[in-house]
Amino acid sequence: MKRKFLFLELISIFLLVLGSCGSKEESVRFEGEGDHWKALYLLNKGENTENGQGSINL
Protein backbone atom coordinates (compact mmCIF):
# COMPACT_ATOMS: atom_id res chain seq x y z
CA MET A 1 0.00 0.00 0.00
CA LYS A 2 2.86 2.39 0.80
CA ARG A 3 4.35 1.74 -2.62
CA LYS A 4 1.19 2.94 -4.33
CA PHE A 5 1.21 6.20 -2.38
CA LEU A 6 4.92 6.69 -3.01
CA PHE A 7 4.37 6.10 -6.73
CA LEU A 8 1.47 8.58 -6.82
CA GLU A 9 3.55 11.18 -4.94
CA LEU A 10 6.45 10.78 -7.36
CA ILE A 11 4.17 11.12 -10.37
CA SER A 12 2.56 14.24 -8.87
CA ILE A 13 5.94 15.87 -8.23
CA PHE A 14 7.11 14.95 -11.72
CA LEU A 15 4.02 16.56 -13.29
CA LEU A 16 4.44 19.72 -11.22
CA VAL A 17 8.07 20.07 -12.28
CA LEU A 18 7.25 19.54 -15.95
CA GLY A 19 4.35 21.99 -15.77
CA SER A 20 6.51 24.74 -14.34
CA CYS A 21 9.11 24.32 -17.09
CA GLY A 22 6.64 25.06 -19.85
CA SER A 23 7.31 27.72 -22.44
CA LYS A 24 5.42 30.96 -22.01
CA GLU A 25 5.64 31.93 -25.67
CA GLU A 26 2.51 32.61 -27.62
CA SER A 27 2.06 32.85 -31.38
CA VAL A 28 -0.82 34.76 -32.94
CA ARG A 29 -1.70 34.82 -36.64
CA PHE A 30 -3.80 37.60 -38.18
CA GLU A 31 -5.13 37.25 -41.73
CA GLY A 32 -7.26 39.50 -43.86
CA GLU A 33 -8.45 39.39 -47.45
CA GLY A 34 -10.32 41.71 -49.78
CA ASP A 35 -11.20 41.69 -53.47
CA HIS A 36 -7.75 42.91 -54.53
CA TRP A 37 -5.50 42.31 -51.51
CA LYS A 38 -4.44 39.75 -48.96
CA ALA A 39 -2.59 40.44 -45.68
CA LEU A 40 -0.85 38.25 -43.12
CA TYR A 41 0.73 39.25 -39.79
CA LEU A 42 2.50 36.83 -37.43
CA LEU A 43 3.14 37.88 -33.84
CA ASN A 44 5.39 35.96 -31.44
CA LYS A 45 5.14 37.02 -27.80
CA GLY A 46 7.47 35.84 -25.05
CA GLU A 47 7.87 36.86 -21.43
CA ASN A 48 10.07 39.86 -22.26
CA THR A 49 9.93 40.02 -26.06
CA GLU A 50 7.45 40.68 -28.81
CA ASN A 51 8.31 40.16 -32.50
CA GLY A 52 6.04 40.64 -35.46
CA GLN A 53 6.30 40.08 -39.19
CA GLY A 54 3.75 40.91 -41.83
CA SER A 55 3.09 41.09 -45.55
CA ILE A 56 0.50 42.63 -47.85
CA ASN A 57 -0.07 41.27 -51.36
CA LEU A 58 -1.94 43.42 -53.86
C-alpha positions as CSV (number, residue, x, y, z in Angstrom):
1,M,0.0,0.0,0.0
2,K,2.9,2.4,0.8
3,R,4.4,1.7,-2.6
4,K,1.2,2.9,-4.3
5,F,1.2,6.2,-2.4
6,L,4.9,6.7,-3.0
7,F,4.4,6.1,-6.7
8,L,1.5,8.6,-6.8
9,E,3.5,11.2,-4.9
10,L,6.5,10.8,-7.4
11,I,4.2,11.1,-10.4
12,S,2.6,14.2,-8.9
13,I,5.9,15.9,-8.2
14,F,7.1,15.0,-11.7
15,L,4.0,16.6,-13.3
16,L,4.4,19.7,-11.2
17,V,8.1,20.1,-12.3
18,L,7.2,19.5,-15.9
19,G,4.4,22.0,-15.8
20,S,6.5,24.7,-14.3
21,C,9.1,24.3,-17.1
22,G,6.6,25.1,-19.9
23,S,7.3,27.7,-22.4
24,K,5.4,31.0,-22.0
25,E,5.6,31.9,-25.7
26,E,2.5,32.6,-27.6
27,S,2.1,32.9,-31.4
28,V,-0.8,34.8,-32.9
29,R,-1.7,34.8,-36.6
30,F,-3.8,37.6,-38.2
31,E,-5.1,37.3,-41.7
32,G,-7.3,39.5,-43.9
33,E,-8.5,39.4,-47.4
34,G,-10.3,41.7,-49.8
35,D,-11.2,41.7,-53.5
36,H,-7.8,42.9,-54.5
37,W,-5.5,42.3,-51.5
38,K,-4.4,39.8,-49.0
39,A,-2.6,40.4,-45.7
40,L,-0.9,38.2,-43.1
41,Y,0.7,39.3,-39.8
42,L,2.5,36.8,-37.4
43,L,3.1,37.9,-33.8
44,N,5.4,36.0,-31.4
45,K,5.1,37.0,-27.8
46,G,7.5,35.8,-25.0
47,E,7.9,36.9,-21.4
48,N,10.1,39.9,-22.3
49,T,9.9,40.0,-26.1
50,E,7.4,40.7,-28.8
51,N,8.3,40.2,-32.5
52,G,6.0,40.6,-35.5
53,Q,6.3,40.1,-39.2
54,G,3.8,40.9,-41.8
55,S,3.1,41.1,-45.5
56,I,0.5,42.6,-47.9
57,N,-0.1,41.3,-51.4
58,L,-1.9,43.4,-53.9
